[in-house]
C-alpha cells in the first residue's frame, strides 16, 4: 500500500466522525429550536406593545447577531482558503522550478500535482463555503425587511393582546428564520 492510500485510510474515519458530529449537532439544534417553538405556541398571545418589543429584540439580537457572524465567517473562510491557495501554489511552483528535484521527474511532477490540487481544492472549498454564507446573509436581510413590513401592516400600538392567528404567524416567521439551513452553522 502506498503512502497516499494510507493517509486516505487514516483520514477517512476522522472525516466521517467530524461529519457525523456536525450533523448530530445540527439535529440537536433543530430539536431545541422546535421545542422552543412549541413552548411559544402554547403560551398566550402577548399584547401588541409586547409583540412590538419582542420583534425589535428578535431583529436586534438574533438577526443582527447572525448577520455579524456571517460577515466574520466569510472573512475567516477567505483568510483560510487564501492560505491554502498560497501554500498549494508555492508547492506547485517549487515542484516546477526547483533545480534540486529537476532530475527526479516523479518527485517534480508529484509535488507540482499536489500543490496544484491543494490550490484548486482551496478555491473550490472557498466557493462552496462562501456560497452558504452569502445565502444566509441574503436570506436574513430579506426576512428582516419582511418582518419590518409585517410589523407596520399587522401590529398597532395597543395594550390589547394580539389575535391568536397573528401570534402564530409571528412564531412561524421567526421559526423559519431560526431554522434556515445555511444559517444553522452561523448560530453554533
Residue, then its C-alpha position, 0 to 999 in steps of 0.5 A: x500500500x502506498x503512502x497516499x492510500x494510507x493517509x486516505x485510510x487514516x483520514x477517512x474515519x476522522x472525516x466521517x466522525x467530524x461529519x457525523x458530529x456536525x450533523x448530530x449537532x445540527x439535529x440537536x439544534x433543530x430539536x431545541x429550536x422546535x421545542x422552543x417553538x412549541x413552548x411559544x405556541x402554547x403560551x398566550x398571545x402577548x399584547x401588541x406593545x409586547x409583540x412590538x418589543x419582542x420583534x425589535x429584540x428578535x431583529x436586534x439580537x438574533x438577526x443582527x447577531x447572525x448577520x455579524x457572524x456571517x460577515x466574520x465567517x466569510x472573512x475567516x473562510x477567505x483568510x483560510x482558503x487564501x492560505x491554502x491557495x498560497x501554500x498549494x501554489x508555492x508547492x506547485x511552483x517549487x515542484x516546477x522550478x526547483x533545480x534540486x528535484x529537476x532530475x527526479x521527474x516523479x518527485x517534480x511532477x508529484x509535488x507540482x500535482x499536489x500543490x496544484x490540487x491543494x490550490x484548486x481544492x482551496x478555491x473550490x472549498x472557498x466557493x462552496x463555503x462562501x456560497x452558504x454564507x452569502x445565502x444566509x446573509x441574503x436570506x436574513x436581510x430579506x426576512x428582516x425587511x419582511x418582518x419590518x413590513x409585517x410589523x407596520x401592516x399587522x401590529x398597532x400600538x395597543x395594550x390589547x393582546x394580539x389575535x391568536x392567528x397573528x401570534x402564530x404567524x409571528x412564531x412561524x416567521x421567526x421559526x423559519x428564520x431560526x431554522x434556515x439551513x445555511x444559517x444553522x452553522x452561523x448560530x453554533 
